[in-house]
């Protein structure tokens, strides 16, 4: 199991697509070698989930804001 952590601040000093480019590059080799053993977690804030899913092939497991989710558990 390989686990990656990402924090994308609400007012980043970089372009969001640069981060997505970087994530795509970082997961390419481990995805090839361990296709079912990768987890990417963190605080994506306003980063588009669909961009990450499209470019990395990951599946979205959390489908609502975690702050709202934590209040209802």
C-alpha positions, -999 to 999 in steps of 0.1 A, spaced: 0 0 0 14 34 -10 -2 65 5 2 100 -6 -8 132 12 -18 164 -6 -26 198 8 -38 224 -17 -43 257 2 -74 278 -5 -52 307 -19 -23 288 -34 7 307 -48 8 284 -78 -16 274 -105 -39 245 -97 -31 227 -130 6 228 -120 -2 207 -90 -23 183 -110 6 180 -135 29 172 -106 5 146 -91 1 129 -125 39 127 -129 44 114 -93 19 86 -95 27 73 -130 54 49 -121 40 36 -88 6 31 -106 23 10 -132 41 -11 -107 13 -13 -80 -20 -5 -98 -43 -14 -69 -22 -2 -40 -23 36 -42 -42 60 -20 -41 98 -24 -56 117 5 -56 152 19 -72 186 17 -78 195 -19 -100 226 -11 -111 240 -45 -90 217 -66 -111 199 -92 -116 162 -83 -126 154 -119 -92 167 -132 -73 145 -108 -95 115 -115 -92 120 -153 -55 123 -153 -46 97 -127 -73 71 -130 -80 73 -92 -116 68 -79 -133 93 -56 -142 77 -23 -154 107 -3 -183 125 -20 -190 153 5 -171 179 25 -153 162 54 -162 190 78 -199 184 72 -193 146 73 -175 147 107 -205 166 122 -229 138 113 -210 108 125 
